[in-house]
Amino acid sequence: METKKKYLLCLFIVLNCFSQHKTVNYFFEEVPISKLPIVLDGISFENLDAYQEVFYENIKNFLISKNEDFVIKMGNPNSKFYVIGKYEFYDKIAVVMLTKSEQNGNNLTNCFLLMYDKDGGLSSYRTVAWIGNEAESKTALINSNNILEFENSLDKDNTRYLTYYSLNMEKNYFPFSDDKCNEIEACVNYRPSIDSIPERKIKKYIFDKSFFRTEKKLIPLKYCSTDSISQILSSIGNENKLSMKNYFLDSKKIEDGKKIVFFLNKFKYKNYKNVSEVGYQVFNKNGSLNKREQIAQYYTTKDETESIISSNVFIEKGNIRIETQEKGSEKKVHLYKLDGYSEM
């Protein structure tokens, strides 16, 4: 009987140690493998509840390199990180996470790409995206073997392309080289396949006045859609369009192997302060365009006269439900069945 008690006690100690070990290493073990590419922009940074939240105090030992020559350090132990995901990168585990902080009165969100050896040691990291209060920002698109970074400042819009090269294990050098996009054909003519369009974990969008009036740092649609032609608004008033830029919002896989891609178009007209629209593209399994439709629109004139068509997009019972309504008009509803949807 005494032997049995000792055996049970030893088993309890082993299980307890294993449990504690799991708690220490959950940062790697419990974060699911993410499907690439991963998009990092204003929408990514606003929807923190879509990611796994961890306290700095609990993972600070994972933020120090093995030889302690560099460290990511936060002044407040209660600072939070938000783990977007992880993926395997050659002999490394890449972890993508962001954190918010205040520096000199400026709210700053930084997104890190951290490279870990399979034994859990941090070998290198890079700040791949960040957004602050001012106009300067950097958004990014992470692919399996390259990263597209989009740097925006007050007076220019530059694109930098970072491509993979062999990792120098001795120097723990970050495994990407920094090249200008306009010098690399693969970047200039970049076009994703239907299977490499990024998909966010976000399940609800509200395209209303607040959405349109808030400046967002987004990635150009060209890098996240197989068709960058997105204009639906044909004209406004009697004016000619001066320019237009289009941006990626999100995508979801729907039934029959199709893909729905949501986008934002921002226009410039001489006598209007703001002209924008939200729409979506539906692509067939082979990547051909099946449908393009507007679901929301907003404009304001120089004298502040405004008009809006608002829209809610959300997941409900395995469907993407799109509700569009113009003031004084009846609500329009479109449903698209998600492919392999699960509530989990």
Phi, psi and chi 1 to 4 in degrees:
 res  aa     phi    psi   chi1   chi2   chi3   chi4
   1 MET       -  -42.0 -168.4   71.0  176.5      -
   2 GLU   -64.1  -39.1 -168.0   67.2   29.2      -
   3 THR   -62.3  -40.4  -57.7      -      -      -
   4 LYS   -63.7  -41.1 -173.7  175.6 -178.9 -179.5
   5 LYS   -62.3  -42.9  -73.7 -177.6  179.1  179.3
   6 LYS   -63.7  -38.9  -71.2 -178.7  178.4  178.7
   7 TYR   -63.0  -45.6  171.8   78.1      -      -
   8 LEU   -63.9  -38.2  -68.9  173.2      -      -
   9 LEU   -65.1  -43.7  178.8   60.3      -      -
  10 CYS   -63.7  -41.0  -69.9      -      -      -
  11 LEU   -62.1  -41.2  179.6   61.9      -      -
  12 PHE   -62.3  -43.1  172.9   77.0      -      -
  13 ILE   -64.0  -43.2  -68.0  171.3      -      -
  14 VAL   -62.8  -46.3  169.8      -      -      -
  15 LEU   -64.0  -37.6  -69.8  173.9      -      -
  16 ASN   -66.0  -41.9 -173.1   50.8      -      -
  17 CYS   -64.4  -41.2  -70.2      -      -      -
  18 PHE   -61.9  -40.5  177.4   74.7      -      -
  19 SER   -63.4  -42.4  174.3      -      -      -
  20 GLN   -66.0  -39.0  -69.9  178.9   -0.8      -
  21 HIS   -61.2  -41.8  176.4   74.6      -      -
  22 LYS   -63.3  -38.6  -72.6  -78.8  -73.3 -176.4
  23 THR   -63.0  -40.5  -59.3      -      -      -
  24 VAL   -66.4  -40.1  171.2      -      -      -
  25 ASN   -97.8    9.6  -70.5  -73.2      -      -
  26 TYR   -59.7  -25.5   76.8   98.3      -      -
  27 PHE   -55.8  -33.7 -175.8   68.5      -      -
  28 PHE   -97.8  -42.8  -61.0  102.8      -      -
  29 GLU   -78.1  -32.4  -64.4  174.1    3.4      -
  30 GLU   -98.8   -6.4  -64.6 -173.2    8.0      -
  31 VAL   -82.5  120.2  175.2      -      -      -
  32 PRO   -69.6  153.1   25.9  -33.8      -      -
  33 ILE   -65.3  130.4  -65.4  -69.4      -      -
  34 SER   -95.1  145.7  -63.4      -      -      -
  35 LYS   -79.3  132.3 -178.4 -177.9  177.4 -177.6
  36 LEU   -91.5  154.4  -64.2  174.7      -      -
  37 PRO   -80.3  163.6   29.2  -34.5      -      -
  38 ILE  -113.1  129.2  -63.8  174.0      -      -
  39 VAL  -102.0  133.6   60.9      -      -      -
  40 LEU  -125.4  106.8  -56.1  167.5      -      -
  41 ASP  -154.8 -164.5   60.5    6.0      -      -
  42 GLY   -58.4  -39.6      -      -      -      -
  43 ILE   -68.1  -39.9  -69.2  178.2      -      -
  44 SER   -58.1  -42.3  -56.6      -      -      -
  45 PHE   -77.7  -19.8  -67.9  177.2      -      -
  46 GLU   -84.1  -27.9  -70.6  174.1   -0.4      -
  47 ASN  -103.3   66.3  -67.5  -90.2      -      -
  48 LEU   -67.8  -26.0  -59.8 -179.0      -      -
  49 ASP   -70.2   -6.0   57.1   -7.1      -      -
  50 ALA   -83.6   -6.3      -      -      -      -
  51 TYR  -118.5  168.1  -44.0  122.7      -      -
  52 GLN   -79.8  124.2  179.3  177.8  -23.9      -
  53 GLU   -92.9  131.6  177.1 -175.6  -69.6      -
  54 VAL  -136.3  147.6  -67.6      -      -      -
  55 PHE   -86.7  142.8  -76.4   96.3      -      -
  56 TYR   -54.2  -41.4  164.6   70.6      -      -
  57 GLU   -58.5  -32.2 -173.0   67.0   20.1      -
  58 ASN   -82.3  -20.0  -66.0  -23.7      -      -
  59 ILE  -122.2    8.1   64.3  169.3      -      -
  60 LYS   -59.4  -29.8   63.2 -178.1 -178.7 -178.9
  61 ASN   -68.9  -18.2  -68.0  -25.2      -      -
  62 PHE   -88.6   -2.6  -68.2  100.4      -      -
  63 LEU  -106.2   17.2  -55.4  178.9      -      -
  64 ILE  -121.6  132.6  -55.7  172.6      -      -
  65 SER   -67.1  159.9   63.7      -      -      -
  66 LYS   -58.9  -39.8  -71.0 -170.8  -66.3 -174.7
  67 ASN   -95.3    9.5   52.9   10.0      -      -
  68 GLU    59.6   32.5  -61.1 -173.7    5.3      -
  69 ASP   -90.3   -9.5   59.4  -18.1      -      -
  70 PHE  -152.5  155.5   61.6   86.2      -      -
  71 VAL  -152.3  144.0   58.9      -      -      -
  72 ILE   -97.6  113.7  -61.7  175.0      -      -
  73 LYS  -122.6  134.5 -168.4  171.0 -176.3  179.4
  74 MET  -112.5  140.6  -53.7  -64.1  -70.3      -
  75 GLY   -72.0  -28.9      -      -      -      -
  76 ASN  -105.5  120.9 -175.7   -9.9      -      -
  77 PRO   -63.6  -19.1   21.5  -32.7      -      -
  78 ASN   -89.0    4.6  -66.8  -39.9      -      -
  79 SER   -59.3  146.3  -63.1      -      -      -
  80 LYS  -112.5  145.2  -63.6  177.5 -178.2  178.5
  81 PHE  -114.6  153.6  -75.1   83.3      -      -
  82 TYR  -125.0  111.7  -59.2   88.0      -      -
  83 VAL   -84.0  113.3 -175.3      -      -      -
  84 ILE   -77.8  -36.4  -65.0  174.8      -      -
  85 GLY   165.8 -176.7      -      -      -      -
  86 LYS  -144.3  159.9   73.2  177.2 -178.2 -176.9
  87 TYR  -154.0  159.4   61.8   94.9      -      -
  88 GLU   -84.6  132.3  -66.7 -175.3   -7.6      -
  89 PHE  -130.7   96.0 -175.4   81.4      -      -
  90 TYR    53.8 -118.4  -65.3   83.5      -      -
  91 ASP   -94.8   17.8   62.0  -21.7      -      -
  92 LYS  -118.4  163.5  -55.5  -72.4  179.9 -176.5
  93 ILE  -111.2  119.7  -64.6  -66.5      -      -
  94 ALA   -96.4  129.3      -      -      -      -
  95 VAL  -117.5  131.1  178.0      -      -      -
  96 VAL  -111.8  122.1 -175.6      -      -      -
  97 MET  -151.2  158.2   65.7 -179.1 -174.3      -
  98 LEU  -129.4  162.1   58.8   86.0      -      -
  99 THR  -147.3  150.7 -174.7      -      -      -
 100 LYS  -108.5  142.3  -72.4 -164.9  167.5 -170.0
 101 SER  -151.2  170.6   62.3      -      -      -
 102 GLU  -119.5  125.2 -175.7  174.1  -31.7      -
 103 GLN  -130.1  116.4  -63.3 -179.4    9.5      -
 104 ASN    54.8   42.0  -59.1  -39.7      -      -
 105 GLY    78.4    3.8      -      -      -      -
 106 ASN  -108.2  122.2 -178.7   31.7      -      -
 107 ASN   -74.2  121.3  -68.7  -42.3      -      -
 108 LEU  -124.4  132.3 -176.2   66.5      -      -
 109 THR  -112.8  122.5  -57.8      -      -      -
 110 ASN  -111.9  140.9  -81.0  -45.1      -      -
 111 CYS  -119.5  124.1 -173.2      -      -      -
 112 PHE  -105.2  144.0  -58.3  107.9      -      -
 113 LEU  -111.5  114.5  175.2   61.3      -      -
 114 LEU  -110.2  134.3  -54.1  102.1      -      -
 115 MET  -105.7  121.0  -69.7  -68.8  178.3      -
 116 TYR  -115.0  142.5  -69.9   91.9      -      -
 117 ASP   -71.1  161.9  -64.1  -34.8      -      -
 118 LYS   -62.8  -20.4  -68.6  -64.1  176.8   68.8
 119 ASP   -85.1    3.3   63.4    3.0      -      -
 120 GLY    96.9   -0.9      -      -      -      -
 121 GLY   -81.7  134.0      -      -      -      -
 122 LEU   -75.6  120.8  178.5   63.0      -      -
 123 SER  -101.8  -30.9   61.0      -      -      -
 124 SER  -168.9  164.2   56.5      -      -      -
 125 TYR  -153.8  164.6   80.0   95.3      -      -
 126 ARG  -148.3  142.8  179.2 -176.9  176.9   89.4
 127 THR   -83.3  106.4  -55.6      -      -      -
 128 VAL   -93.0  -18.0  -70.7      -      -      -
 129 ALA  -155.9  150.2      -      -      -      -
 130 TRP  -160.7  151.8   56.4  -91.4      -      -
 131 ILE  -142.3  132.2  -68.1  179.7      -      -
 132 GLY  -122.0 -167.4      -      -      -      -
 133 ASN   -71.9  -31.0  -71.1  -14.2      -      -
 134 GLU   -83.4 -178.7  -58.9  -61.8  -31.2      -
 135 ALA   -72.3  -23.8      -      -      -      -
 136 GLU   -67.2  139.4  -69.1   86.1   -6.4      -
 137 SER  -165.2  169.4   66.6      -      -      -
 138 LYS  -142.2  122.8 -178.7  164.8   71.3  171.9
 139 THR  -109.4  166.2   56.2      -      -      -
 140 ALA  -151.7  155.9      -      -      -      -
 141 LEU  -128.2  116.4 -177.2   66.9      -      -
 142 ILE   -97.1  118.8  -61.4  177.3      -      -
 143 ASN  -106.6  179.0  -66.0  -62.0      -      -
 144 SER   -66.5  -31.2   59.3      -      -      -
 145 ASN  -134.3   14.7   61.4   -4.4      -      -
 146 ASN  -158.0  163.0   62.6   62.2      -      -
 147 ILE  -128.2  130.7  -59.6  174.6      -      -
 148 LEU   -99.7  122.5  -67.3  165.1      -      -
 149 GLU  -113.8  136.0  -69.2 -172.3   -4.7      -
 150 PHE  -118.4  109.1  -53.2   88.1      -      -
 151 GLU   -99.5  123.1  -61.7 -176.8   44.7      -
 152 ASN  -115.0  136.3  -58.3  -55.5      -      -
 153 SER  -132.1 -176.4   64.4      -      -      -
 154 LEU   -61.8  -33.3  -71.4  168.1      -      -
 155 ASP  -124.8    7.5   57.7   -6.7      -      -
 156 LYS  -154.3  166.9   60.6 -175.7  178.7 -179.7
 157 ASP  -135.6   95.4 -176.5    3.8      -      -
 158 ASN  -104.0  150.1  -69.0  -26.6      -      -
 159 THR  -119.9  129.8  -59.4      -      -      -
 160 ARG  -116.6  140.8  -73.7 -172.2  173.9  -86.2
 161 TYR  -116.8  127.0 -177.3   78.6      -      -
 162 LEU  -115.3  125.9  -65.0   92.0      -      -
 163 THR  -118.7  152.1 -173.2      -      -      -
 164 TYR   -72.0  141.8  173.3   77.4      -      -
 165 TYR  -142.1  168.7   70.0   95.5      -      -
 166 SER   -58.5  135.6  -61.7      -      -      -
 167 LEU   -75.1  131.1  178.9   67.7      -      -
 168 ASN   -88.8   98.8 -173.4  -35.5      -      -
 169 MET   -63.1  -29.7  -61.6  -60.5  -68.2      -
 170 GLU   -69.5  -39.1  -66.1 -179.6    0.6      -
 171 LYS   -95.7   -1.9  -64.5 -177.0  178.4  179.7
 172 ASN    51.8   39.2  -71.8  -38.0      -      -
 173 TYR   -73.2  137.6 -155.9   82.6      -      -
 174 PHE   -62.5  134.4 -163.0   80.9      -      -
 175 PRO   -82.4   43.7   31.8  -36.9      -      -
 176 PHE  -140.9  142.0  -67.4   93.7      -      -
 177 SER  -103.6  154.2   62.4      -      -      -
 178 ASP  -102.8  110.4 -168.5  -16.1      -      -
 179 ASP  -129.3  149.0  -59.0  -58.0      -      -
 180 LYS   -74.9  137.7  -67.6 -178.4  179.4  178.2
 181 CYS   -59.9  -42.1  179.4      -      -      -
 182 ASN   -70.5   -1.7   57.7   14.4      -      -
 183 GLU  -104.0    0.9  -63.9  176.2   -1.6      -
 184 ILE  -126.5  120.2  -60.0  177.4      -      -
 185 GLU   -61.4  -36.9 -176.3  179.3   -6.3      -
 186 ALA   -63.0  -25.8      -      -      -      -
 187 CYS   -86.9  -44.7 -174.8      -      -      -
 188 VAL   -59.3  -42.1  173.0      -      -      -
 189 ASN  -102.9   27.0  -62.1  -43.2      -      -
 190 TYR   -61.6  129.6 -176.3   89.1      -      -
 191 ARG  -150.8  116.5 -177.6  177.3  177.9  180.0
 192 PRO   -73.2  155.3   28.5  -35.0      -      -
 193 SER   -80.6  169.6   66.5      -      -      -
 194 ILE   -61.0  -29.6 -167.4   72.1      -      -
 195 ASP   -84.9   -9.1  -66.1  -34.4      -      -
 196 SER  -113.1   26.2   61.0      -      -      -
 197 ILE   -86.0  126.4  -65.1  173.9      -      -
 198 PRO   -65.2  148.0   21.6  -31.0      -      -
 199 GLU  -130.5  123.5 -179.2  174.8  -25.2      -
 200 ARG   -82.2  165.5  -56.5 -177.7 -163.9  -92.6
 201 LYS   -87.7   -2.0  -59.9  175.5 -177.5  177.9
 202 ILE   -70.9  137.7  -60.1  164.1      -      -
 203 LYS  -112.4    0.1  -65.0 -175.9  177.4 -179.3
 204 LYS  -151.3  137.3 -176.9  176.5 -178.0  179.9
 205 TYR  -132.6  141.7  -68.5   94.9      -      -
 206 ILE  -121.7  110.9  -60.3  175.0      -      -
 207 PHE   -99.7   88.4  -58.4  116.0      -      -
 208 ASP  -126.3 -168.1   57.7    3.9      -      -
 209 LYS   -58.4  -41.2 -174.1 -169.6  -61.5 -174.1
 210 SER   -61.2  -41.8  175.4      -      -      -
 211 PHE   -61.5  -47.4  171.6   85.1      -      -
 212 PHE   -71.5  -28.8  -74.1  111.6      -      -
 213 ARG   -87.3  -10.0  -67.7  179.3   72.0   95.2
 214 THR   -95.0  124.1  -56.9      -      -      -
 215 GLU   -70.2  127.2 -177.9   66.0   29.0      -
 216 LYS  -122.0  141.2  -61.9 -177.9 -175.1  -60.4
 217 LYS   -92.0  107.5  -51.3  -60.7 -178.3 -175.4
 218 LEU  -124.5  160.6  -58.9  173.2      -      -
 219 ILE   -87.1  135.4  -69.8  177.0      -      -
 220 PRO   -53.6  142.2  -25.8   34.9      -      -
 221 LEU   -59.1  -31.5 -177.2   63.6      -      -
 222 LYS   -50.3  -35.3  168.7 -173.4  173.6 -179.0
 223 TYR   -89.3   -2.3  -59.7   92.1      -      -
 224 CYS  -133.5   16.7  -57.8      -      -      -
 225 SER  -150.3  149.6  173.7      -      -      -
 226 THR   -79.8   -7.2   60.3      -      -      -
 227 ASP  -141.1  112.2 -172.0  -16.5      -      -
 228 SER   -87.7    1.0   60.1      -      -      -
 229 ILE   -80.8  113.4  -62.0  174.8      -      -
 230 SER  -130.8   -8.5   61.7      -      -      -
 231 GLN   -63.6  130.7 -179.9  174.5  -14.1      -
 232 ILE  -118.0  -40.8  -58.5  168.8      -      -
 233 LEU   -62.9  116.0  179.9   66.8      -      -
 234 SER   -82.9  -36.4   58.3      -      -      -
 235 SER  -163.5  165.8   63.2      -      -      -
 236 ILE  -142.8  121.5 -174.9  165.3      -      -
 237 GLY    61.4 -140.6      -      -      -      -
 238 ASN  -108.6   19.6  -63.9  -43.4      -      -
 239 GLU   -96.0  154.4  -64.6 -162.3   27.9      -
 240 ASN   -93.9  142.0  -66.2  -38.9      -      -
 241 LYS   -66.9  132.9  176.3 -175.1   67.7  178.2
 242 LEU   -88.6  -40.2  -60.5  178.3      -      -
 243 SER  -164.9  167.2   66.0      -      -      -
 244 MET  -151.5  140.6 -174.3 -162.8   84.9      -
 245 LYS  -126.7  142.0  -69.1 -175.7  177.8 -179.4
 246 ASN  -122.0  148.3   53.8    6.6      -      -
 247 TYR  -135.7  151.9  -57.5   94.0      -      -
 248 PHE   -82.3  136.6  173.3   76.4      -      -
 249 LEU  -108.9  -57.3  -64.1  176.8      -      -
 250 ASP  -169.0  169.6 -159.6   -7.4      -      -
 251 SER  -146.1  156.3   81.8      -      -      -
 252 LYS  -142.2  147.2  -55.5  -68.0 -179.2 -172.0
 253 LYS   -86.2  126.7 -168.3  174.5 -178.7 -179.7
 254 ILE  -115.0  176.3   54.8  178.8      -      -
 255 GLU   -59.6  159.5   63.2  178.6  -14.5      -
 256 ASP    66.6   23.1  -60.9  -33.5      -      -
 257 GLY    74.7   11.3      -      -      -      -
 258 LYS   -81.8  166.1  -66.1  179.6  179.4  178.8
 259 LYS  -133.6  133.0 -166.9   98.3  169.0 -175.2
 260 ILE  -108.0  128.8 -175.2  168.9      -      -
 261 VAL  -120.3  123.5  177.6      -      -      -
 262 PHE   -97.2  140.6  -66.0   91.0      -      -
 263 PHE  -140.7  162.8   56.9   82.5      -      -
 264 LEU  -121.2  128.3  168.2   68.7      -      -
 265 ASN  -107.7  132.3  -68.6  -26.6      -      -
 266 LYS  -119.9  124.0  -63.9  179.8   71.8   69.9
 267 PHE  -108.4  159.4  -57.2   87.9      -      -
 268 LYS  -121.3  125.6  -81.7 -169.4  177.4 -178.5
 269 TYR  -129.2  151.6  -73.6   87.3      -      -
 270 LYS   -59.0  -46.2 -177.6  177.6  179.3 -179.2
 271 ASN  -105.4   21.1  -66.5  -52.7      -      -
 272 TYR  -127.3  138.7  -72.1   83.0      -      -
 273 LYS   -79.7  -36.6  -69.5  176.8   63.4  176.9
 274 ASN  -147.0  123.3 -173.9  -27.4      -      -
 275 VAL  -135.1  116.2  178.3      -      -      -
 276 SER  -142.8  155.6  -56.3      -      -      -
 277 GLU  -146.2  151.1   67.3  177.8  -12.5      -
 278 VAL  -115.5  136.6  169.5      -      -      -
 279 GLY  -147.4 -174.8      -      -      -      -
 280 TYR  -142.6  154.2   65.4   82.0      -      -
 281 GLN  -114.5  143.1  -55.2  163.4  -42.2      -
 282 VAL  -116.8  124.3  175.2      -      -      -
 283 PHE  -108.9  141.1  -65.2  100.0      -      -
 284 ASN   -71.8  170.5  -65.2  -42.7      -      -
 285 LYS   -58.0  -32.3 -171.5  175.5 -177.1  178.3
 286 ASN   -84.3    1.9   63.1    4.8      -      -
 287 GLY    94.7   -5.4      -      -      -      -
 288 SER   -75.1  147.9   61.9      -      -      -
 289 LEU   -74.7  128.0 -177.1   66.1      -      -
 290 ASN  -101.7  -35.4  176.3  -86.5      -      -
 291 LYS  -160.4  149.0 -174.8  177.7 -176.6 -179.3
 292 ARG  -140.5  127.1 -175.5 -171.7  -63.5  118.8
 293 GLU  -147.8  144.7 -174.0  161.9  -35.2      -
 294 GLN   -87.0  141.2 -177.4 -165.1   84.6      -
 295 ILE  -124.6  -14.6   60.2  174.0      -      -
 296 ALA  -152.3  151.3      -      -      -      -
 297 GLN  -152.6  144.4  178.0 -176.8  -45.5      -
 298 TYR  -149.8  137.0  177.8   75.0      -      -
 299 TYR  -148.9  150.7   69.2   79.1      -      -
 300 THR  -132.2  137.8   54.0      -      -      -
 301 THR   -85.9  173.5   62.3      -      -      -
 302 LYS   -62.5  -27.1  -67.4  -68.2  179.1   68.0
 303 ASP   -94.6   20.1   61.1    3.0      -      -
 304 GLU    71.3   13.8  -61.8  -63.6  -24.9      -
 305 THR   -70.2  131.4  -59.4      -      -      -
 306 GLU  -130.6  157.9   64.4  179.4    7.2      -
 307 SER  -143.8  142.1  174.5      -      -      -
 308 ILE  -145.4  140.2 -175.4  166.9      -      -
 309 ILE  -116.9  113.6  -59.9  172.4      -      -
 310 SER   -97.8  165.7   59.4      -      -      -
 311 SER  -154.3  142.8  179.4      -      -      -
 312 ASN  -115.2  132.9  -68.6  -19.8      -      -
 313 VAL  -125.0  123.2  177.4      -      -      -
 314 PHE  -154.0  162.5   54.8   94.5      -      -
 315 ILE   -94.2  128.4  -66.2  174.0      -      -
 316 GLU  -145.0  119.1  178.7 -175.3   70.1      -
 317 LYS    51.9   45.2  -61.9  178.7  179.7  178.4
 318 GLY    79.1   11.2      -      -      -      -
 319 ASN  -123.8  150.6  -66.0  -58.1      -      -
 320 ILE   -87.9  117.8  -62.3  177.4      -      -
 321 ARG  -104.1  122.6 -175.8  180.0  176.9   92.0
 322 ILE  -113.9  113.9  -56.7  171.0      -      -
 323 GLU  -110.6  119.7  -61.6  179.4  -11.9      -
 324 THR  -120.4  135.5  -61.5      -      -      -
 325 GLN  -148.5  131.9 -170.9  162.5   27.9      -
 326 GLU  -102.9  142.3 -172.7  173.9    4.4      -
 327 LYS   -54.0  127.7 -172.0  175.2 -178.9 -179.5
 328 GLY    84.8    1.1      -      -      -      -
 329 SER  -117.3  164.4  -60.1      -      -      -
 330 GLU   -77.6  144.3 -169.3  173.4  -27.3      -
 331 LYS   -67.0  136.5 -177.6 -171.3  -63.4 -179.1
 332 LYS  -106.5  136.7  -63.3  178.5 -178.9  178.3
 333 VAL  -125.5  131.6  177.4      -      -      -
 334 HIS  -125.3  137.9  -69.4   91.7      -      -
 335 LEU  -119.2  137.7  -65.3  176.3      -      -
 336 TYR  -129.8  125.7  -71.3   93.9      -      -
 337 LYS   -76.1  127.5 -174.0  174.3 -179.9   60.0
 338 LEU   -72.5  147.4  -71.3  168.3      -      -
 339 ASP   -83.5  119.8 -178.4   72.5      -      -
 340 GLY    60.0   37.0      -      -      -      -
 341 TYR   -69.5  140.7  175.6   73.9      -      -
 342 SER  -137.7  143.6  171.5      -      -      -
 343 GLU   -70.9  -17.3  -69.8  -71.4  -11.6      -
 344 MET   -72.1      -  -63.0  -60.6  -70.1      -
